[in-house]
C-alpha cells in the first residue's frame, strides 16, 4: 500500500471516532506494524494535521478538522453519489463494491452540513436482481478489455439470427439502461457494437490482441465525433 493511501486511511479511522484508538488497533486495521503507525502519526503531525495522543495511550483527531483538497461543493458531491449508485446498478459486481467503498470514504470525511445534504439527496438508482446476469457479463467484458483478451462470442442480431465471431473487445458504451460492447470484429474486419443482452455465449480466449492505432476505442470515438463533441473521455 502506498504511503499516501495509508495516511488517508489512517485519517479516516481517526476522524470517525469519538475516543482515542491505540496504535495497536490502528496497526491491525491498516495491516501494518505498530512502528509504521508511529511513523505515520508523526508524519501527519509534522504536516499540520491536529492528531493528539501518545504511544501507550492512543490517538485522536481534534474535532473540526477537514481535508480541504478532498472537499466538494453540493453539486459535485451529488454527482459523485449518483455516479456511485449508477455504477452499482449498471456495471459489474466488483466495480459496484468499489463504488460502495468509495462512497463510504467520502461520507467519512464530509463536514456535518454536507453530510446532511448527502443523506437527503433525492436520487435513487435501484439494483435489480433481474440484471444480475448482465452485471456478470459486464465484469467479463471489462476484464477482457483491460487485458486485451480476444473473445469468442455467440451473438444474435435484432432478427434473432445467430453468428459466431472472434472479436477484440475495446470499450463498454452506456446508453441509459442498454450497454454495448465496442469491438473490432474479425469476421467483418471492422468496428461493431454488440448489445450485452444479445450475447448468447462468451468465451475469453488465451490469445491477446495487439495495440493498434486504428483499432482502438480512442480512434473509434475520434471517428465518431471528429468535431470534438463530448463522448466521455
N, C-alpha and C positions, 0 to 999 in steps of 0.2 A: 504493500500500500504506500502511495506517495505521501511525503510528509504533509503537503498542503491538504490532501484529503483527510489525513489523520487528525490534523489540527481542527479542521472544520467539524469532524465528528466529535472530537473532544469538546468543542464549544457547544455543540448541540446537546451533549449529555449534561454539561454543567448548567446550561440555560434552562433545561427542562426540569430542574429540581428546586425544592424549597429548602432543603437541608444539605449539609456537607456530604460529599461522597468520597470515600477513601481512594488512595492511589491504587490499591489492590483491586477494588471493584472496577475502577476505570480501566486498568490493565486487562482485566478479564473481558470487559465489554468490547474493548478495542483489539483484543487478541495480540497484545504486545507485552513487553516486560514492564515491571514497575519502574525500573530505571528509565525506560523510554518515556513513561508518563511524567516522571520528574523533569526530564529534559524538555518535554513539550509544554508543560505548565510554565516552566521558566521562560521558554521562547515566547509564549503568549504574554506573560507579564512584561517582558522586555519590550514587546511591541506596543504596549499601552493598553492591553486588554485587562480589565479590572478583576482578575482572579485572586481571591483571598484564600487563606488557609495555609497549612504547612504539613510536612510529612508526619505521618502518625496520627494526624487529626482528621484530615480530609480537606477538600477544596469546594469552593462555591463561587458563583459568578454574581457580582453585585447587581441588584435589580436596576432595570432601566437601560442596560447595555444592549445595543442592537448592532447589526453588521451592515453599515451603510452601503458597501458595494453590492450587497445582495438584496437591498430593499427595492420594492416595486411600487408604482402608483396603482390606484384601484383598478384601472382598466388593464394594465399589464398583468396584475395578479389574477384577474378574472380570466384573461386569455390563457394563462398557464393552467389554471384549474380546469377550465373547459377542455383545453387540449388534452390534459391527463385523462379526463373522462372519456374522450373520444378514442384515445389510444387503447384504453381498457375495453371499450365496446367494439372497436372495429379492427384492431390488429391482433397479433398473436399473444398467447398467454404469458410468455416471458417478458415481452415489452409491456404488457398490462401490469405485471407485478413490479416492473421497474418504474412505471408511471406512478403506482401507488406509493412506492418508497420515496420517490422524488417529491410527491405531494406532501407526505408526512414530514420530510425535511424542511420544505418551505413553510408549512404551518408551524413548525417548532421554532422558527426564528422570527415570526411576524410579531410586531408590536400589537398591543391589545385592540387598537382601533381597526387595523387591517384584518386581524384575525376575526373580529366580529363581522366585518363585511364579507370575508371569505366564507364564513359559515352560513351567511344569509344569501349568498349569491343564488340566482334563480335557475340556473341551467342544470338539467339532469339528463344524462345520456345512459339509458338502461343497458345493462349487459344481459343479452337474451340467450337463454340456453339453446335455442334453436340455431344459433350462429356458431356453436362450438366447433362443428366440423370445418367451417370456413376459417375459423381462427387457427385451427391446426394446419390447414393448407397454407395460410398466410405465413406461419412460422417456417414451414418447409421452404417456401419460395424465398422468404427473406434471407435465410441462411445460405441458400443456393446462390442468390445474387451476391452476397458478401464474399463467398468462397469461389465465385466464378465457376461453379459446377454445372456441366451440361445436364439437361433434364430430358427424359423420355416421357412423353405425355400423350394420353388418350384424351381427345377433345371433341366435343360436339358443338357444331355451329348452331345458328338461330333456327335452322330447319331440322335439327337433331341428327344431322349427318356426321358420322364419326370419322376421325382421322387419327393416325399415329404419327407423331412428329418428334424430331430431335431439335431442341431449342437452346439458345443461350439466354438465360434469364438476366435481364439488365436493370429492371426497376419496377416498383409497385406504384400503381396510379390509383388514387382515390377519387371516386365520382359520387360523393354522397355515400349511400349505403352500398353502392356497387364498386367493387375493386377489380382492376385488370392488371395483368402481368404484361409489361412491355418486354418483348424478347426478339432476338434475331432467329428467324425460323430457317433451318437448313433446307426444309422441303420447298419453301417459297423463295429462298435466297433474298429475304427482305425482312423489314420490321413487321411485327404483328402484335396486336393486343389480344390477350386471352382473358375472358371473364373467369373469375375464380369458380363461380357456380356452374360453369360448363365443363370444368375439368373432371373427367371421369376416372382417370388413373394417372399416377405420377410416380416416377422413379428417379431418384438422384443418382446420376452416373459418377463413376470414379474419374472420368475424364474432365479436365478443366478446359475452358476456352481462353484464348489469348486476349490480352488487351488490344483493342483495335480502334483506331482513330475515328473511323466512320461506321462503327457498330457499337455504339455506346449510348447510355441514357442522355449524356450531355449533348451528343451530336443529334440525337432524335429531337430533343427539346429545342435546340437551335434551329433545326429544320422546320419544326412545327410552328415556331414563333420567331421568325427572323427579325422582326421589328423590336424585339426586347420586351414583349408582354410578360406579365408575371406568371411564370409557370412553376413556381415553387422551389427555386434554387438560387 
